[in-house]
Amino acid sequence: MPFNQLRLGALSAAVAMLAVSSSGALAQKKYDPGASDTEIKIGNIMPYSGPASAYGVIGKTEEAYFKKINAEGGINGRKINFISYDDGYSPPKTVEQARKLVESDEVLFVFNPLGTPPNSAIQKYLNTKKVPQLFVATGATKWNDPKDFPWTMGWQPNYQSESRIYAKYILKEHPNAKIAVLYQNDDYGKDYLKGLKDGLGAKAASMIVIEESFEVTQPTVDSAVVKMKSLNADVFFNVTTPKFAAQTIKKMNEIGWKPVHFLNNVSASIGSVMKPAGFENAQGIISSNYLKDTSDPQWKDDAGMKAFDEFLTKYFPEGNRIDGSVMYGYTVAQGIVHVLKACGDNLTRENVMKQAANIKGLELGGLLPGIKVNTSPTDFAPISQLQLMKFKGEKWDLFGDVISGDVGG
C-alpha cells in the first residue's frame, strides 16, 4: 500500500509539473524577426522624392506618432523602431527597398508603403516571404484579396467604391452629362475609371466623351485639360495625385473651363492641393472623405481633433495641420498600434496578420462619425465608407449620408 501511494504521489507530481510546463509554454513569448522583448521593428517605403513626394509627409507623421507611443512606454513595453526608406515612387526602387527591409533590416512587417505601382511591384515578393504588407497606402481594389494574397491588406476605401459613389451622384443630379475623365495610366488610375464605368452601367458608353490618360513622369497635364474643354464636357472626373491635381485646377481656371468637377479623394488635401491651386479656383469641387477635415470648425470641440492637435503640438510641430495627408498618417498609425497591442506577446508575422484580419468596429479619432474599421479573414478592406463633400470658401463641406461601397478584389 505505501508503495502504491508513493507511485500515485509521483504520478500526481509529474502531472502537476506537466501542467505547469504546459501553461508556461502557452504563456511563452513568441517572436519572428523584427520583434523582441524590447523592440518592434516596422518597415516603411514612401516617396520622399519624385512626382508623388507630396505624400512623403505621411511617413514623417507616422514617425512622429511612433515617437509619441515610445515616449508613453511603447506597446506592451516594447519600443517601435520605424525604418522608412525613399523609393521616389519608382517601382524598381520599391523592390530594392523592400528587400533591404526584409533581408537586411529584418523588419517584422512592412507598414503603409505608398502607391499602387510601387505596392504592385513588391506584393508577390512579400507574400512569398510571408511578410505582412499591411495597411498599404493606396485604395486599389486588389489589396482586398485574402485568398491569393493573404499577407497583403489595404486601409482606405478602395478606388472603385469611391468612383461608384460619384457615378451614383452623377446619374441622379446630371443624368445627361458629357463626362471627361483624366487618369494616371497605371493600376491606380484604371481602378478609378473601372469604378466609374461600373457605376454608370449601360450609360457609361454614351456619357463618357473622353478618357485621357497621362504618365506620372510627365511634367504637366495642361494639354489634356485643353483637349477636354474642346469637347464641351460638362462633368470632369479628375483622377490625379496632388501635384497634377493642383496643376489641373489652375489650368481649368486659366482657360475658363467650368464643368462639375469631381476630384478623387487622394488629392482632396487642402494644404497640398487646394491652397497651392488657389482657393478661388477650387470652389464647388466635389470629392469624398472618411477623415475629419482639420480646417472644418465643426470639429473644434471634438475630442478626436483635440487629441490630434495635442499630438501635433508636442510631437510634430512642423506638420502642416491642413494637409490631409497628416491626418491620414496619424490615423493609420493609430490603426497599426491597435493591431500590435492586440498581438500581446505573440509577435509573429502570422499573428500580426491574424489580428489585422479581426478588427471589429474600431473607432479612431480622425475618422468621420459613423465610419468604423472592420476586417475579417475574408474581408481585407478595413474602411469601406465615405461621405461626399463640396469645397466652399477655404474648406470642405460634407453633405449627404455616410455611404458604403464595398467592392471585392
Secondary structure, DSSP 8 states (H G I E B T S, - for coil): -HHHHHHHHHHHHHHHHHHHHHHHHHH--EE-TTB-SSEEEEEEEE-SSSTTGGGHHHHHHHHHHHHHHHHTT-BTTBEEEEEEEE-TT-HHHHHHHHHIIIIIS--SEEE--B-HHHHHHHHHHHHHHT--EES-B---GGG--TTT-TTB---S--HHHHHHHHHHHHHHH-TT--EEEEEESSHHHHHHHHHHHHHHGGGHHHHEEEEEEE-TT-S--HHHHHHHHHTT-SEEEEE--HHHHHHHHHHHHHHT---EEEE-GGG--IIIIIHHH-GGGSTT-EEEESB--TT-GGGTT-HHHHHHHHHHHHH-TTS-TT-HHHHHHHHHHHHHHHHHHHHTTEE-HHHHHHHHTT--SB--TTB-TT--B--BTTB--S--EEEEEEEETTEEEE-S--EE-----
